[in-house]
Amino acid sequence: MIQREVIDNILSTARIEEVVGEFVSLRRRGVNMLGLCPFHNEKTPSFTVSPAKGIFKCFGCGKAGNVVNFLMEHEHFSYPEALKYLARKYNIEVEEEEQTPEQIEELNEKESLFNLNFFALQYFSRQLLETEEGKAIGLSYFKERGIREDLIRKFQLGYNPKRRDAFSKHALENGYNKTYLVKTGLSVESENQLHDRFHERVIFPIHSASGRVLGFGGRILSTEKNRPKYVNSPESEIYNKSKTLYGIYFAKTAIIANDNCHLVEGYTDVIALHQAGIENVVASSGTSLTHDQVNMIRRYTSNITLLYDGDTAGIKASFRGIDLIVEQGMNVKIVLFPDGEDPDSYSRKHHPEEVRSFIAVKAANFILFKTKLLLDETQNDPIRKAALIKEIVLTISLIPDGISRSLYIRECSALMDVPEQILMNELNKKLREKFKKESPALAQETDALPVSPAEPVPIQPFDPNSAEYQEKELIRLLLLYGQEMIKLPDGNEPPQEIEVTVADVVIHLILSDELSFENATYQKIFNELVKAREKETTPERDFFTGHPDREIANTAVDLIFSPYELSRNWIKNNIMVETETSRLQMHIRHSVLAFKSKKIEKMITGIQQKLSGPITPEEQKTLLLSLRELKEQSIRINNQGLGRIITH
């Protein structure tokens, strides 16, 4: 359990724009920051971060919260894990007891898998750097490939010994669950015995964007023909190969800084380029690119450079994957290394400056590169050239921006010596086919049979006595200004002014009339404030936006977040605008009275309904008396407090 004081320190120290900025490329817009939402696929940014309020909200999918909620949603951290991540980032000490085997057993499955992977990472690293076998086999292999020791430590490379059950036995002895050893893929069970998946291999840990270990890749160093050269962790609850990019944790800052991402195929390609000073590089680990991988890169940049060896057959096989990038509106370039070379080998043979210069000079636009490559293979064959035209136009049709499509049509027309209008006609045909496929209902011919009418959307009955709006406004004011001091008369003669918090005023006025909130979440927030005021403290908004109860946290963010803020230029230029803060006292009073007025209206309606039913004369007398008192209160509140004219 982390103490409340430590949690408060973490929340007050963490800067949401810094933390979110590690996962999303943010751009300043007024006092807020804007980026592409990491929780759903979007092409127009709607993900907004408010550094002043320490919260985020996506106006597309509705996700919202503070810095802790973001990590819980994005990295699937538990609440304590998110706090510990922030504590490590900002060098805040969090006292933790060493976990016993019983405590390890009690962890939920996902956290257990992460915990086990981290344990394995440490074990593999020690085996590589501190044992004779590891130094002689694993470390010597890395050094033969020219990988410096600082890069070995940075990427947390490791080694798993020859003995088939070395790691499995070590993990079991340290209290780790056999089930989780199999689920992570670190161990393989055969005839009721565990053996290591990665035995006698050098290890490449695969990290998430936040640095958590998702899985491992292992390369064999012996020449056994019946064993694969590389093996990877199997799919698990925490590792999905199609959603993972090797090196993203070490590259994300450089990708944002350079506004470009280099994409390679293998682990050693990534490490070799880092050694050459190129850090904005990730690997697809030999798999075809997926939508999820492309979207992960797109959060940081809209520019991507693909680095390939000289094998043109391999490049052509990857064209469909590259089309996914084009479809996302990204700017794609390709660098082709000389025959027999890949990013790893080329980087080891050349000076870092030569590597950087080669990539910069050789980077070619993908669509033009693809056109030239395929054009060379047509050999003036009309049939093959017609197929080429269809292939290139299909790729151009994937580009979401119309202006960019037109420019590519013009350039490809010149390259292929084909009239621009022919390409444009083919493009329009592809676009129509795409439109019909994506929107079949809208693409129907006008003389088509009428579409059956949709089910009518039920209309919620309007409740004139609902206090939802008034409750919402009161809780919003408490969250935003609960700690603010306002001056009130003390009730003495002559009257003196005393300073009290907004929270004290609102709590007193509501509890004195024994009122409550109809909305259950609003009542929870109010109860938290009452408990805090009993201890003479007033929670800051971070307490609510980062609350472990997701209903409270989400509601708090929704109430206090506004995409619109007063520009600093107005203040700088002495343009005076009346703000909510400047008339806070009046606003608080009006909101409390409006809340009470709604409650009284509801009670009046309830009494009137009872009077219309079968009741005794005595009950009728009591109800009429209550009704008269409530109507008098309603007239007084509305006429004197709210400025409304109520006569009955």
C-alpha positions in Angstrom: 0.0 0.0 0.0 1.4 3.4 -1.0 0.8 6.2 1.6 -1.5 9.0 0.6 1.2 11.6 1.1 3.4 9.8 -1.4 0.5 9.5 -3.9 -0.1 13.3 -3.5 3.6 14.0 -4.1 3.6 11.8 -7.2 0.4 13.4 -8.6 1.7 17.0 -7.9 5.1 16.3 -9.5 4.1 14.4 -12.6 3.5 16.5 -15.7 0.8 15.0 -17.8 2.1 16.5 -21.0 5.5 14.9 -20.4 4.1 11.5 -19.6 1.5 11.4 -22.4 4.1 12.9 -24.8 6.1 9.7 -24.4 3.3 7.8 -26.2 1.6 10.5 -28.3 3.0 13.3 -30.4 1.4 16.4 -29.0 1.1 19.8 -30.6 0.4 23.1 -28.7 -3.0 24.6 -29.4 -3.7 27.6 -27.1 -3.3 26.5 -23.5 -4.0 22.9 -24.3 -2.2 20.3 -26.4 -3.6 18.1 -29.2 -2.7 14.8 -30.7 -4.0 11.6 -32.3 -5.9 9.5 -29.8 -3.9 6.3 -28.8 -7.2 4.6 -27.7 -9.0 4.5 -31.1 -8.0 4.9 -34.7 -8.6 8.5 -35.9 -7.2 10.7 -38.7 -8.2 14.1 -37.3 -6.7 14.8 -33.8 -9.3 15.0 -31.0 -7.2 13.9 -28.1 -6.7 16.9 -25.8 -4.3 17.3 -22.9 -4.7 20.2 -20.4 -1.3 20.8 -18.6 -2.9 23.3 -16.3 -5.5 20.9 -15.1 -3.4 17.8 -15.3 -6.0 15.8 -17.3 -6.7 14.4 -20.8 -9.9 13.8 -22.8 -10.6 12.4 -26.2 -13.6 14.1 -27.8 -13.8 11.2 -30.2 -14.0 8.1 -28.1 -14.7 9.7 -24.7 -11.6 8.4 -22.8 -10.6 10.8 -20.1 -8.6 11.0 -16.8 -5.4 12.1 -15.2 -1.9 10.9 -15.7 -2.5 7.8 -13.7 -5.6 6.9 -15.6 -3.7 7.4 -18.9 -1.1 4.8 -17.9 -3.7 2.4 -16.6 -5.6 2.6 -19.9 -2.7 2.7 -22.3 -0.2 0.4 -20.6 -2.7 -1.7 -18.7 -1.1 -0.9 -15.4 -2.8 -1.5 -12.1 -3.3 1.6 -10.0 -0.2 0.9 -7.8 1.9 0.0 -10.9 1.0 3.3 -12.6 2.0 5.2 -9.4 5.3 3.3 -9.2 6.0 4.0 -12.9 5.6 7.8 -12.2 7.6 7.5 -9.0 10.5 6.0 -10.9 10.3 8.6 -13.7 10.4 11.5 -11.3 12.8 9.9 -8.8 10.2 9.8 -6.0 11.0 7.2 -3.3 8.3 4.7 -2.7 8.9 2.2 0.1 8.2 -1.3 -1.1 8.6 -4.6 0.8 10.2 -7.4 -1.0 7.5 -9.7 -2.4 7.2 -13.1 -0.8 6.1 -16.2 -2.8 2.7 -15.8 -1.3 2.4 -12.2 -2.5 3.6 -13.2 -5.9 0.8 -15.8 -6.0 -1.8 -13.2 -5.1 -0.9 -10.8 -8.0 -3.5 -10.8 -10.8 -2.5 -12.8 -13.9 -1.4 -9.9 -16.1 0.7 -8.3 -13.4 2.1 -11.8 -12.7 3.2 -12.2 -16.3 4.9 -8.8 -16.3 6.5 -9.5 -13.0 7.9 -12.9 -14.3 9.2 -11.3 -17.5 11.1 -8.7 -15.5 12.5 -11.5 -13.2 13.7 -13.3 -16.4 15.2 -10.1 -17.8 17.4 -9.7 -14.8 18.4 -13.4 -14.8 19.4 -13.4 -18.5 21.4 -10.2 -18.0 23.3 -11.6 -15.1 24.0 -14.8 -17.0 25.5 -12.8 -19.9 27.6 -10.3 -17.9 28.5 -12.2 -14.8 29.0 -15.9 -15.6 31.8 -17.6 -17.4 29.5 -19.4 -19.8 27.7 -16.2 -20.6 30.9 -14.2 -21.2 32.5 -16.9 -23.3 29.5 -17.6 -25.6 26.9 -14.8 -25.4 29.0 -11.7 -24.7 31.7 -12.8 -27.2 29.0 -13.1 -29.9 27.7 -9.6 -29.3 31.3 -8.2 -29.3 32.1 -10.1 -32.5 29.2 -8.2 -34.1 30.7 -5.0 -32.9 28.0 -4.1 -30.3 29.4 -1.9 -27.6 28.8 -2.9 -24.0 26.9 0.3 -23.3 24.4 -0.8 -26.0 24.2 -4.3 -24.6 23.2 -2.8 -21.2 20.9 -0.2 -22.8 18.9 -2.8 -24.7 19.2 -5.2 -21.7 20.5 -8.1 -23.8 21.1 -11.4 -22.1 22.0 -15.1 -22.4 20.2 -18.3 -21.3 22.6 -21.2 -20.4 23.0 -24.5 -22.2 21.3 -26.5 -19.4 17.8 -27.1 -20.6 16.0 -26.2 -17.4 18.4 -23.6 -15.9 16.0 -20.7 -15.9 12.8 -22.8 -15.2 14.4 -24.3 -12.1 15.7 -21.0 -10.9 12.2 -19.4 -11.3 10.4 -22.2 -9.5 12.9 -22.0 -6.6 12.1 -18.2 -6.3 8.3 -18.9 -5.9 7.2 -18.2 -9.5 4.1 -20.1 -10.7 4.5 -23.0 -13.1 1.4 -21.9 -15.0 2.7 -18.4 -15.6 6.1 -19.8 -16.7 4.3 -21.7 -19.5 1.9 -18.8 -20.4 4.8 -16.4 -20.9 6.5 -19.0 -23.0 9.6 -18.8 -21.0 9.2 -22.5 -20.2 7.8 -25.3 -22.2 6.2 -28.3 -20.5 6.9 -31.8 -21.9 6.0 -35.1 -20.0 5.3 -33.1 -16.9 8.7 -31.5 -17.0 9.7 -27.9 -17.6 12.5 -26.9 -19.9 13.6 -23.5 -21.1 12.3 -22.2 -24.5 15.4 -20.1 -24.9 18.1 -22.4 -23.6 21.6 -21.8 -25.2 20.5 -18.6 -26.9 21.3 -14.9 -26.7 18.3 -12.9 -25.6 16.7 -9.8 -27.0 14.0 -8.4 -24.6 11.0 -6.9 -26.3 9.7 -3.8 -24.5 6.4 -1.9 -24.6 6.5 1.9 -25.2 6.7 2.4 -21.5 9.6 0.0 -21.0 7.8 -3.0 -19.6 9.0 -6.4 -20.8 6.4 -8.0 -23.1 8.4 -11.0 -24.3 11.7 -12.1 -25.6 13.5 -13.1 -28.9 16.2 -15.7 -28.7 19.0 -16.4 -31.3 20.8 -19.7 -31.3 24.6 -19.7 -31.6 25.2 -23.3 -32.4 25.0 -24.9 -35.8 22.3 -27.5 -35.0 20.1 -27.9 -38.1 17.0 -29.1 -36.3 16.7 -26.0 -34.2 15.4 -22.7 -35.6 17.8 -19.7 -35.7 15.3 -17.4 -33.9 12.5 -18.1 -31.5 10.1 -15.6 -30.0 7.8 -15.6 -27.0 4.4 -17.0 -27.9 1.2 -14.8 -27.9 0.0 -14.1 -24.4 -2.2 -11.8 -22.4 0.6 -9.2 -22.4 2.4 -10.0 -25.7 0.8 -9.5 -29.1 3.3 -9.6 -31.9 1.1 -7.6 -34.4 0.8 -4.8 -31.9 4.5 -4.6 -30.9 7.5 -2.9 -32.4 11.0 -3.8 -31.2 12.9 -0.8 -29.9 9.9 1.6 -29.6 10.8 2.3 -25.9 14.2 3.5 -26.9 13.1 5.3 -30.1 10.0 7.3 -29.2 11.7 10.4 -28.0 14.0 10.5 -31.1 11.1 9.9 -33.4 9.2 12.9 -32.1 12.4 15.0 -32.1 13.2 14.1 -35.8 9.6 13.8 -36.9 10.5 10.6 -38.7 10.7 6.9 -37.9 13.1 4.5 -39.5 11.6 1.0 -39.9 13.9 -2.1 -40.2 13.4 -5.9 -40.0 15.5 -7.3 -37.2 16.7 -6.7 -33.6 20.4 -6.3 -34.6 19.4 -3.7 -37.3 17.9 -1.5 -34.6 20.9 -1.8 -32.3 23.4 -1.2 -35.1 21.7 2.0 -36.1 21.6 3.2 -32.5 25.4 2.6 -32.4 25.6 4.8 -35.5 23.7 7.6 -33.7 20.4 6.9 -35.4 18.0 6.3 -32.5 14.6 6.9 -34.2 14.4 3.3 -35.4 12.1 0.4 -34.7 11.8 -3.2 -36.1 8.7 -5.1 -37.2 10.7 -8.3 -36.1 10.4 -10.0 -39.5 6.5 -9.8 -39.6 4.5 -8.0 -42.2 3.3 -4.6 -41.1 0.0 -4.5 -39.3 -2.6 -1.7 -38.8 -1.7 -1.6 -35.1 2.0 -1.2 -35.7 1.4 1.6 -38.2 -1.0 3.4 -35.8 1.7 3.1 -33.0 4.2 4.9 -35.2 1.6 7.4 -36.4 1.1 8.6 -32.8 4.7 10.0 -32.9 5.1 11.1 -36.5 3.5 11.0 -39.9 6.8 10.3 -41.7 8.3 6.9 -42.0 11.5 5.6 -43.8 11.7 1.9 -44.6 15.3 0.5 -44.7 15.7 -2.6 -46.8 18.5 -4.8 -48.0 19.1 -5.2 -51.8 16.7 -8.0 -52.2 14.0 -6.6 -54.6 11.9 -9.7 -54.2 11.6 -9.1 -50.5 10.6 -5.5 -51.1 7.9 -6.4 -53.5 6.5 -8.9 -51.0 6.2 -6.1 -48.5 4.3 -3.7 -50.8 0.9 -4.7 -49.3 2.1 -3.9 -45.9 3.5 -0.5 -47.1 0.1 0.3 -48.6 -1.3 0.2 -45.0 1.0 3.1 -44.2 0.0 5.1 -47.3 -3.7 4.5 -46.4 -3.1 6.3 -43.1 -2.0 9.4 -44.9 1.6 9.0 -43.9 4.6 10.1 -45.9 6.6 6.9 -46.8 10.2 6.8 -48.1 12.4 3.8 -48.9 16.1 3.3 -48.6 17.6 0.4 -50.5 21.0 -0.8 -49.3 23.6 -2.2 -51.7 23.3 -5.9 -52.7 24.3 -8.2 -49.8 24.0 -5.5 -47.2 21.4 -4.8 -44.6 21.3 -1.9 -42.0 23.3 -4.0 -39.5 26.1 -5.1 -41.8 26.3 -1.7 -43.5 26.5 0.1 -40.2 29.3 -2.1 -39.0 31.4 -1.5 -42.1 31.0 2.3 -42.3 31.5 5.3 -40.1 28.3 6.6 -38.4 28.4 9.8 -40.4 28.6 7.8 -43.7 25.5 5.7 -42.6 23.5 8.8 -41.8 24.5 10.5 -45.1 23.7 7.3 -47.1 20.2 7.1 -45.6 19.5 10.8 -46.2 20.7 10.8 -49.8 19.1 7.4 -50.8 15.6 8.0 -49.3 13.1 7.9 -52.1 9.4 8.5 -52.1 7.7 5.1 -51.9 5.1 5.5 -54.8 7.7 6.9 -57.2 10.2 4.1 -56.1 7.5 1.5 -56.6 6.7 2.9 -60.0 10.3 2.9 -61.2 10.9 -0.6 -59.8 7.9 -2.2 -61.5 8.5 -0.2 -64.7 11.9 -1.7 -65.1 10.3 -5.2 -65.2 7.7 -4.4 -67.8 10.3 -4.5 -70.6 7.9 -2.6 -73.0 5.4 -5.4 -72.6 1.9 -3.7 -73.0 0.1 -6.4 -70.8 2.6 -6.1 -68.0 2.5 -2.3 -68.3 -1.3 -2.3 -68.0 -1.0 -4.4 -64.9 1.6 -1.9 -63.5 -0.8 1.0 -64.1 -3.5 -0.7 -62.2 -1.1 -1.5 -59.3 0.2 2.0 -59.0 -3.2 3.6 -59.3 -4.5 1.3 -56.6 -1.8 2.5 -54.2 -2.5 6.1 -55.1 -6.2 5.6 -54.4 -5.4 4.7 -50.8 -4.1 8.2 -50.1 -6.8 10.0 -48.1 -5.8 13.5 -49.3 -7.1 14.5 -52.7 -4.4 17.1 -53.5 -1.7 14.5 -52.8 -3.4 12.0 -55.1 -3.5 14.5 -57.9 0.2 15.3 -57.6 1.2 11.6 -57.6 -1.0 11.0 -60.7 0.9 13.8 -62.5 4.4 12.5 -61.5 3.6 8.8 -62.3 2.1 9.9 -65.6 5.5 11.4 -66.6 7.4 8.4 -65.3 5.3 5.8 -67.2 4.7 8.0 -70.2 1.0 7.5 -69.9 -1.5 10.4 -70.4 -2.5 11.9 -67.1 -6.2 11.6 -67.9 -6.0 7.8 -68.3 -4.5 7.5 -64.9 -7.1 9.9 -63.5 -10.0 7.8 -65.0 -8.6 4.6 -63.5 -8.2 6.4 -60.1 -11.8 7.6 -60.2 -12.9 4.0 -60.9 -10.9 2.7 -57.9 -12.3 5.4 -55.7 -15.9 4.6 -56.7 -15.3 0.9 -56.0 -13.8 1.8 -52.6 -16.8 4.0 -51.8 -19.3 1.3 -52.7 -17.4 -1.2 -50.6 -17.2 1.1 -47.6 -20.7 2.6 -47.8 -22.9 0.2 -49.7 -26.2 1.9 -48.5 -25.1 5.3 -49.7 -23.8 3.9 -53.0 -27.1 2.4 -54.1 -28.6 3.5 -57.3 -31.5 6.0 -57.0 -33.9 3.5 -58.5 -32.9 0.8 -56.0 -35.5 -0.7 -53.7 -36.1 1.5 -50.6 -34.1 0.5 -47.6 -36.4 -0.7 -44.8 -36.8 2.0 -42.2 -34.6 1.8 -39.1 -36.0 1.1 -35.8 -37.3 4.3 -34.2 -35.0 5.6 -31.4 -36.9 5.7 -28.2 -37.4 9.2 -26.9 -36.7 9.6 -23.2 -39.6 11.3 -21.4 -38.7 14.8 -20.2 -38.8 15.1 -16.4 -39.4 18.8 -15.5 -38.5 18.1 -11.9 -35.1 16.4 -12.6 -32.3 18.1 -10.8 -29.6 16.5 -13.0 -28.3 19.9 -14.4 -28.3 21.6 -11.0 -26.5 18.6 -9.4 -23.9 18.6 -12.2 -23.2 22.3 -11.8 -22.8 22.1 -8.0 -20.3 19.2 -8.2 -18.4 20.9 -11.0 -18.0 24.0 -8.8 -16.9 21.9 -5.9 -14.3 20.1 -8.0 -12.9 23.3 -9.5 -13.2 25.7 -6.6 -13.7 23.6 -3.4 -10.4 25.0 -1.9 -11.1 28.6 -2.9 -11.8 31.1 -0.1 -14.8 33.5 -0.2 -15.9 36.2 2.2 -19.3 36.0 4.0 -20.9 38.1 6.7 -20.6 36.5 10.1 -24.2 37.4 11.2 -23.2 39.7 14.0 -24.0 43.4 14.4 -22.2 45.3 13.1 -21.5 42.5 10.5 -18.0 41.4 10.0 -16.6 39.4 7.1 -15.1 35.9 7.6 -13.2 33.8 5.1 -14.5 30.2 4.4 -13.9 27.7 1.7 -16.4 27.1 -1.1 -16.6 23.4 0.0 -17.6 24.4 3.5 -20.3 26.8 2.3 -21.9 24.3 -0.1 -21.6 21.3 2.3 -23.2 23.3 5.1 -26.1 24.5 2.9 -26.9 21.1 1.6 -26.5 19.1 4.8 -28.5 21.7 6.8 -31.6 20.9 4.7 -30.8 17.2 4.6 -30.7 17.1 0.8 -29.0 14.5 -1.3 -28.0 13.9 -4.9 -30.1 11.8 -7.3 -27.0 11.0 -9.4 -25.2 8.2 -7.5 -21.7 9.3 -8.7 -22.3 12.9 -7.7 -23.3 11.7 -4.3 -20.1 9.6 -4.0 -18.0 12.7 -4.8 -20.0 14.8 -2.3 -19.5 12.1 0.4 -15.7 12.2 -0.3 -15.7 15.9 0.3 -17.7 15.7 3.5 -15.3 13.0 4.9 -12.4 15.2 4.0 -13.9 18.4 5.6 -14.5 16.4 8.8 -10.7 16.0 8.9 -10.4 19.7 8.0 -8.8 19.0 4.6 -10.1 19.8 1.1 -9.0 17.3 -1.6 -7.5 18.8 -4.7 -8.9 18.0 -8.1 -6.1 15.4 -8.6 -7.7 13.4 -5.8 -10.8 13.0 -7.9 -9.4 12.8 -11.4 -7.0 10.1 -10.3 -9.5 8.3 -8.0 -9.3 4.5 -8.0 -13.1 4.4 -8.5 -13.3 4.8 -12.3 -16.8 6.3 -12.2 -15.6 9.1 -9.9 -12.5 9.7 -12.0 -14.3 9.8 -15.3 -17.1 12.0 -14.0 -14.6 14.4 -12.4 -12.6 14.8 -15.7 -15.8 15.3 -17.7 -17.0 18.0 -15.4 -13.8 20.1 -15.1 -12.5 19.6 -18.7 -13.1 22.3 -21.2 -11.4 22.4 -24.7 -11.8 26.2 -24.6 -9.6 28.4 -22.4 -9.1 32.1 -22.3 -6.1 33.0 -24.5 -3.0 34.3 -22.7 -2.9 37.1 -25.3 -6.1 38.6 -23.9 -4.5 38.9 -20.5 -1.2 40.1 -22.0 -3.0 42.8 -24.0 -5.1 43.9 -20.9 -8.3 42.8 -22.5 -10.5 42.4 -19.4 -13.0 39.6 -19.5 -15.3 38.7 -16.7 -14.6 35.1 -15.7 -16.3 32.5 -13.5 -13.7 33.0 -10.8 -14.3 36.8 -10.7 -17.9 36.3 -9.7 -17.5 33.0 -7.9 -19.4 34.0 -4.7 -22.5 35.0 -6.7 -22.3 31.9 -8.8 -22.0 29.5 -5.8 -25.0 31.1 -4.2 -27.1 31.0 -7.4 -26.2 27.3 -8.0 -27.1 26.2 -4.4 -30.4 28.0 -4.6 -31.2 26.5 -8.0 -30.4 23.1 -6.6 -32.7 23.6 -3.6 -35.4 25.1 -5.9 -35.5 21.9 -8.0 -35.6 19.7 -4.9 -38.6 21.7 -3.5 -40.3 21.5 -6.9 -39.9 17.7 -6.8 -41.3 17.5 -3.3 -44.3 19.7 -4.3 -45.1 17.4 -7.2 -44.9 14.4 -4.9 -47.3 16.0 -2.4 -49.7 16.9 -5.2 -49.7 13.3 -6.5 -50.5 12.1 -3.0 -53.4 14.6 -2.6 -55.0 13.3 -5.8 -55.2 9.8 -4.3 -57.2 8.2 -1.6 -56.1 9.7 1.8 -57.7 10.4 5.2 -58.8 13.9 6.2 -55.9 14.0 8.7 -53.4 13.1 6.1 -54.9 15.7 3.7 -54.5 18.4 6.4 -50.9 17.5 7.0 -50.0 17.4 3.3 -51.7 20.7 2.6 -49.7 22.3 5.4 -46.5 20.9 4.0 -47.5 22.0 0.5 -48.1 25.6 1.7 -44.7 25.7 3.5 -42.9 24.4 0.4 -44.5 26.8 -1.9 -43.6 29.7 0.4 -40.0 28.5 0.3 -40.1 28.2 -3.5 -41.4 31.7 -3.9 -38.8 33.1 -1.5 -35.9 31.3 -3.2 -37.0 32.2 -6.7 -38.1 35.8 -6.1 -35.3 36.9 -3.7 -32.5 34.5 -4.5 -32.8 33.7 -8.2 -34.6 36.8 -9.4 -37.5 34.8 -10.8 -41.1 35.9 -10.4 -43.1 33.1 -8.8 -46.6 34.0 -7.5 -48.0 30.6 -6.6 
